[in-house]
């Protein structure tokens, strides 16, 4: 059964950064930058106190989003109201968190935007208290912090050191780089826990094209190629084993459908493209094009069987659509994986196709090698990633296609999580 839950990767995680009144608010401006650098979407909420230290405009410019300051501003509520903001957040990070804010949270007050948001969100809440060391040590502050910890809030402990007020002691907000790293690591751990429990591609819908296409000449003849579909079928099985929902769009092949996989049979390239486009409407996260699509189809398919006549027969061919490139060219596109089978200059041609077809990843093999490729049960591949992933190319040593498929699933998973540094 397909387990449906959100497993979006770090680039699509939403952070509501709440800035409260305190001199450390200036550090929050840099924190927004660091969070954006790590790929997060950031929306900033400011309390009235915060606005005495730094302007909303600064945060608007840095976050690229309007800043939320009021609870009952009809204009703001018409855009993203406090309840929507509460739902939007994958994490509510309060930095710096003032004594007053901690007290409000602990008491359950709801008299401004931030305190209301705190009560309304289901997301984890992190607070980074920053205050004078005496205020930090005050019994009421410590009591409130204990209450918050009991309520499930994560408290980022302040650093010790010299303070803006001239005191020395505990109460400094950690540096923005450190906070951003802690947040990134948190999402990475959460992601890894889900992957370990449900599989590397849990929650994803993967569409795989496989096999050859068949381009009719007349009702009894066609143009095709030697593709057996083994690699695509092995990948469909590996994606399903990794927790994905899998749709396999298969050209004519004589292979059994892998367990748990939805198989849709097609014959021609045009049919394969039509179904692939339908999958985009259904919602597709990863598109893997293993099909050996015929480059050309017959311009005019004869209605009746062509009769033998003369020594020559000319059939005019026209170009087929490039399925993978068409899908990659869509505005809302899945993660795109292509394949390249070459007989020479393998790496050079594959890297060229990666760019030309706007793919995220390409796996290529040398089909001139007799021991791997088309009909073989084994394969060896080199994987290239698009430039933005900053991942090294990978050599997948000769192995059964099932094993290669498993390694490709790992490569896809790694690329999807490229922004996160391993913890
Ligand atoms: O250009 P070439 O056929 O070598 O590209 C191979 C890659 O492009 C494979 O991933 C293949 O499935 C895909 N492709 C496609 N539609 C085509 C031709 C190739 O999706 N018409």
Boltz pocket constraint, residues with backbone or C-beta under 6 A from the ligand:
constraints:
  - pocket:
      binder: B
      contacts: [[A, 209], [A, 269], [A, 289], [A, 290], [A, 291], [A, 292], [A, 293], [A, 294], [A, 295], [A, 320], [A, 321], [A, 322], [A, 323], [A, 324], [A, 325], [A, 337], [A, 338], [A, 339], [A, 340], [A, 341], [A, 353]]
      max_distance: 6.0
